[in-house]
Amino acid sequence: MSSEEKSAWVMLVVTVGAYAVYLAVVLGQASGTALAEVHYIPAMLWSIGGAIVAAIVLNTFAGIGSPKGAARKDQRDREIYRFGETVGQSFVVIGAVAALAMAMLELPYFWIANAVYLAFVLSAILSSIAKLAAYRGGLPTW
């Protein structure tokens, strides 16, 4: 397994885990109050920061066990990376449009921020899945 494929696995696991923790914290605070009134900002910042740190640490540990020279990217790795990132960007655009519409409707900041965060999470998940599928089954031929 190449280091890029390991990195895609790490990104997938970390993204799902961090978002699950964020949801658990926010939904846990919402008992008895309106969801839009929950103090979500600290939980969101901690989950994003924690995900960044976890991804760095896990990628470092994944790289330690790799043989020398395994970290080099070849043409296939670069094409798979580009393919995965392109596929994942669709959710960033969807999230931006949703946040824009929510701002125009003057919805509470809670919903706008969570729409953007969810878009980034879905983008990372879709990007990782696309990369892993390309590593396992090859790049699609358009």
Summary of the structure (lengths in Angstrom):
residues: 142
radius of gyration: 17.6
end to end distance: 25.4
largest distance: 55.1
contacts: 393
relative contact order: 0.17
helix: 80%
strand: 0%
